[in-house]
Amino acid sequence: MFFGSRKGSGQNSGQDKVISMDRFRSGCSLSAIRQAEAYWTALRQGDDIPNRSQVDPRGLENILSQTFVLERIAPGIARFRLAGQKLNEMAGMEVRGMPLTAFFTPAARKQVSASLEHMFDTPAIVELTLTTVATRSHPAQEARILMLPLRSDLGDVSRALGVFVSEGNPTNSSQRFDVVATELRSVTAIAPTHKKPVLGSPAKSSNQVNAGFAETQAKFGEERSVMDEARALAKKSRQIMEETRQSLKKPCDQSNSKQNQASHLRLIVSRD
């Protein structure tokens, strides 16, 4: 905190003016969070959840080092697909491929897992207020995480765009956080609708790759059901049997025709 300077003969006049620096620190932290949330909201079409392929790093250029992308791999578990430099500095290593819970103490991991499940299943926006464990040499450090749900290229809500803001890493070692507060905000989502292409306009592929964070997915063809395969196999069997029957019938027909064309004995009577 900063104390006002003393002016004139009044020694206590300046001491009454106290400015709390927490207000400015929180405002600085929230700026990156609000910028990411505003960008995510702009990507939405109506009440639907944005697709991960829509996320362009140019739209988050100012906070790219604090941004990350999560992938849901199991109930309550999500790993880092992409992570900015600030997250690597807080972890003291490359975090890509690591689970999000690696940033938290064992006591806080269950709470984080429950928040992840709520985000993907509801879906919902998750904002966590975090703190590190204070030591003799270093006081507790505050941090915040914002996670915004995204749809994968398959249409399910299994990705998340996140922002991590903190006061820095004075220890230059791996940091572990406790959860101080959790804020969950439900998102009204609608099922994706498949629109028919207008005549004269090129059809847009569902697996079209956009620039930025887009994932490359192979385009799958229509998968036949078991009944369709059984019908095709039965039809092929009938064709084989019919061809075999036709091939066996031809020699018999040829032998009968030869018998019908065979010469007959002719009896000649002479009365000379």
Salt bridges, closest charged atoms under 4 A:
ASP22 OD1 - ARG25 NH2 2.12
GLU37 OE1 - ARG34 NH1 3.13
GLU37 OE2 - ARG185 NH1 2.74
ASP48 OD1 - ARG151 NH2 3.12
ASP56 OD2 - ARG58 NH2 2.62
GLU71 OE1 - ARG79 NE 3.04
GLU71 OE1 - ARG81 NH1 2.97
GLU71 OE2 - ARG159 NH2 3.80
GLU117 OE1 - ARG72 NH2 2.94
ASP121 OD1 - ARG72 NH2 3.15
GLU127 OE1 - ARG34 NH2 3.60
GLU127 OE2 - ARG144 NH1 3.44
GLU127 OE1 - ARG185 NH2 3.41
GLU167 OE2 - ARG25 NE 3.43
GLU183 OE2 - ARG185 NE 3.49
GLU215 OE2 - ARG52 NE 3.02
GLU215 OE2 - ARG81 NH2 3.72
GLU215 OE2 - ARG159 NE 2.97
ASP228 OD1 - ARG231 NH1 3.13
GLU242 OE1 - ARG245 NH1 2.69
